[in-house]
Amino acid sequence: MNLVLTREQQDLRAAVRSFLTAHAPLARVRSDMDSADGFSREIYARLSGELGLSGLIVPEEYGGAAAGHAELAVVLEETGAALLPGPFLATTFAAIALTRAGDKELLPGIADGSLLAAYAADPGHVPNGMEADVILLESGSRLLAFEAAEVTREALETLDLTRRQARVTATGGRVVTDDPATLAVIRDLHAVALAAEQLGVIRATLDAIVAYAKIRVAFGRYIGSYQGVKHKLADMHTTLEQAESIVRHAAWAADDSPADLPEAAALAQAYLGRACFEAARDSLLLHGGIGFTWEHDAHLYYKRAKADEVLLGPPRRHRARLAELLEL
């Protein structure tokens, strides 16, 4: 087991980070989240076309790159740090499910970026459900796929302004899988993917407050020189290091050790969910009064962190599952 990124993974990270820095800075995020679609279809098309990210884990026979979950985690860390608006995570969830289930109908469209998909366990809260061409919904031990014509949608008011949600009423649909074991693996892989995004949020919030602490002066001193601030930043850095190790281990298990995946996935969400929110909260608080203003980006990370914390169920649910798996 190697938790250090390979040269190829480092190159992938650099390419995605460079693209997002150039084409999806936070100023663009703000304008896109207020647009009619809530995201930039141009940016999404380029992510799919130029970088091939929508088909990253899709098998080659369906037009994908057949990369692993370790590579996917690298990408999601960067999109999380950039607060990329839109359906990238939702479509990634769908791609994970369809790839694991061996579905042949939808994977080519996801791989080439022409198909936007969403996945939800609860039809009352479907991330990016308004813009999705296909929606995957859990129903007991089955996973069903619904075309746009088979659903009615109602836009919801959400905390995270960069990721819209919809309430969906569906009829018809086709069975993607009715195997409980397959569905359990899909849920674990979703937990790993979300943890990677949360890792990116932690890193971005820490970077932001460290930069601010170096330039903000209070009572004649940079605030970074105050013990209370330094200790909090040190705690946040420790959290980041622990979170990165947990995510790298979970991604390794997803690729190379299926027997370890359930525990690794449960640990990832048990730890990352709360850690991400606390990092975003502390970053906002350490920014002082400016952090609470609409004009500052700290509140956007705070809202993404809180929305991610409960997206797959609250951390206590994952802690309980981890305890059960460890027979505690």
Secondary structure as UniProt FT lines:
FT   HELIX           7..23
FT   HELIX           26..33
FT   HELIX           41..49
FT   TURN            54..55
FT   HELIX           60..62
FT   HELIX           69..81
FT   TURN            82..83
FT   HELIX           88..101
FT   HELIX           107..112
FT   STRAND          117..120
FT   TURN            123..124
FT   STRAND          126..127
FT   TURN            128..131
FT   STRAND          134..139
FT   TURN            140..141
FT   STRAND          142..147
FT   HELIX           148..150
FT   STRAND          151..156
FT   TURN            161..162
FT   STRAND          165..170
FT   STRAND          174..177
FT   HELIX           180..213
FT   TURN            214..215
FT   STRAND          217..218
FT   TURN            219..220
FT   STRAND          221..222
FT   HELIX           223..225
FT   HELIX           227..256
FT   HELIX           258..260
FT   HELIX           261..286
FT   HELIX           288..292
FT   TURN            294..295
FT   HELIX           298..311
FT   HELIX           315..325
FT   TURN            326..327
//
